[in-house]
Amino acid sequence: MAIATPAQSVAVSVRLVRLVESVRAAVRSCTSPAGTAAAVAHRLRPFLDHPDLLTPDQHEGDRAHYRQHVLHVEPDGTFSVVALVWYPGQRTAIHDHVSWCVTGVYEGVEQETRYREVPAGDGTRLVVTEELVNATGDVVGIAPPHDIHRVSNGGDRKAVSIHVYGADIGRLGSSIRRVYEDPALTEG
């Protein structure tokens, strides 16, 4: 069985097909980004404890940087489902998103640092607002404008997470809207 994306045909499990159907129903029933993120988070959680959600190929990472596997792009572009595979020490840049985003940890542990912009001189600077450690089965949802964060694998083994974005990742390639300078690199 395969789900078509604009760039490729992806082999998927029956369970992934069910997840996509469940997410589709949640997306169609909500009108606000925050409400959609909450509804999708609720729908994603039960799928994270099933070892047959992903194929073996969708567990493969890259030692140089975290790896994205596009699992599904809704034909109308309203949402996409991806698996991200992280080896210890791998992380994103600090970024925000073009849409709501839901993340569920499928395997391992992910750390998330959330930020907000505050006025500083002639511009703004980032301050940390929250540090989360998300273990297997944990689900978090965010929606603009409160979605500036960095995700990393601070553990000692591979981590795999399922991300659902309210965007066409097949067309965009990523859900990232803007990358921010790391405040640790600009201070002092």
C-alpha positions in Angstrom: 0.0 0.0 0.0 1.3 3.5 -0.7 0.2 7.1 -0.2 1.0 9.4 -3.0 2.9 12.6 -2.4 3.9 15.1 -5.1 7.5 14.0 -5.1 7.2 10.2 -4.5 5.1 7.2 -3.7 5.8 6.1 -0.1 5.3 2.6 1.3 3.1 2.8 4.4 1.6 0.6 7.0 -2.2 0.0 7.4 -1.8 1.8 10.7 -0.4 4.9 9.0 -3.3 4.9 6.7 -5.6 4.9 9.7 -3.6 7.8 11.3 -4.0 9.8 8.1 -7.7 9.2 8.1 -8.0 10.3 11.7 -5.9 13.4 11.2 -8.0 14.3 8.1 -11.2 14.1 10.2 -9.6 16.4 12.9 -8.4 18.9 10.3 -11.8 19.1 8.7 -13.6 19.6 12.0 -11.6 22.6 13.3 -11.5 26.2 12.4 -8.6 27.7 14.4 -4.9 26.8 14.2 -4.7 26.2 18.0 -7.9 24.1 17.9 -6.6 22.1 15.0 -3.3 21.5 16.7 -5.1 20.3 19.9 -7.4 18.0 17.9 -4.6 16.5 15.9 -2.5 15.9 19.0 -5.4 14.0 20.5 -5.7 11.9 17.4 -2.0 11.2 17.1 -1.4 10.0 20.7 -3.0 6.5 20.3 -0.8 5.7 17.3 2.5 6.2 19.0 2.6 2.9 20.8 2.2 0.7 17.8 5.5 -0.7 16.4 3.9 -1.3 13.0 3.2 2.4 12.3 6.4 2.9 10.4 8.3 0.7 8.0 11.9 -0.2 8.7 13.1 2.2 6.1 11.2 5.0 7.8 13.3 4.4 11.0 16.5 5.1 9.1 18.5 8.2 10.1 21.6 10.0 8.8 24.6 10.4 11.0 25.3 13.9 9.6 22.0 15.5 10.5 18.4 14.6 11.4 16.5 13.0 8.6 13.0 13.7 7.4 10.8 11.0 5.8 7.7 12.4 4.2 4.9 9.9 4.9 1.9 11.7 3.6 0.9 15.0 1.9 -2.9 15.6 1.8 -3.9 16.1 -1.9 -5.4 19.5 -1.1 -2.2 20.6 0.9 -4.0 21.0 4.2 -1.6 18.8 6.1 1.4 16.6 5.9 2.7 13.8 8.1 6.5 13.2 8.4 8.8 11.1 10.5 12.0 12.7 11.8 14.9 10.5 12.9 17.4 12.0 15.2 20.7 10.5 16.4 22.1 11.8 19.8 23.2 15.4 19.6 21.3 16.3 16.4 19.0 19.3 16.6 17.2 21.9 14.6 18.0 25.5 14.3 15.8 27.8 16.4 12.8 28.3 14.1 9.1 29.0 13.8 6.5 27.5 11.4 4.3 28.4 8.5 1.4 26.7 10.2 0.3 24.7 13.3 2.5 21.7 14.1 2.0 18.6 16.3 4.8 16.3 17.3 4.6 12.9 18.9 7.6 11.0 20.1 7.5 7.5 18.6 10.8 6.2 19.9 13.4 7.7 22.3 13.4 11.1 23.9 13.4 14.6 22.4 14.1 17.9 24.1 12.3 21.0 23.1 13.3 24.6 24.0 10.6 27.2 23.5 11.3 30.9 23.0 9.5 34.2 22.7 10.7 37.5 21.2 11.1 40.5 23.5 12.0 44.1 22.7 15.7 44.8 22.9 17.3 48.0 21.7 16.3 48.7 18.1 15.0 45.1 17.6 14.1 42.0 19.5 15.9 39.1 21.3 14.8 35.6 22.2 14.2 34.5 25.7 13.6 30.9 26.8 10.1 30.4 28.0 10.0 26.6 28.5 12.2 23.5 28.5 10.4 20.3 27.7 11.6 16.7 27.7 9.3 14.6 25.6 9.5 10.8 26.0 8.0 8.1 23.9 4.2 8.6 23.7 4.3 12.3 24.5 2.5 14.7 22.1 2.8 18.5 21.9 1.1 20.9 19.6 2.0 24.5 18.7 0.6 27.2 16.5 1.8 30.6 15.4 2.6 33.1 16.7 3.7 31.1 19.8 5.8 28.5 18.0 9.4 29.6 18.2 11.4 26.5 19.3 14.4 24.2 18.9 14.1 20.4 19.0 17.0 18.1 19.7 18.0 14.6 20.7 19.8 15.0 24.0 19.5 11.3 24.8 22.0 8.5 24.2 20.1 6.6 21.5 18.2 7.3 18.3 14.9 9.1 18.6 12.0 9.0 16.1 9.1 11.4 16.1 5.9 11.8 14.0 5.2 15.4 13.0 1.9 16.6 11.5 2.0 20.0 9.9 -0.8 22.2 8.6 1.1 22.7 5.3 2.1 21.0 2.1 5.6 19.7 2.9 5.8 18.0 -0.5 5.7 21.5 -2.1 7.5 23.5 0.6 10.1 20.9 1.7 9.8 22.1 5.3 7.4 23.7 7.7 10.0 26.3 8.8 9.0 29.9 8.2 11.9 31.7 9.8 15.2 30.7 11.4 16.4 32.7 14.4 19.9 33.5 15.7 20.8 31.4 18.7 20.9 33.8 21.7 23.7 31.8 23.2 25.9 32.7 20.2 25.0 36.4 20.2 25.2 37.2 23.9 28.4 38.2 25.7 
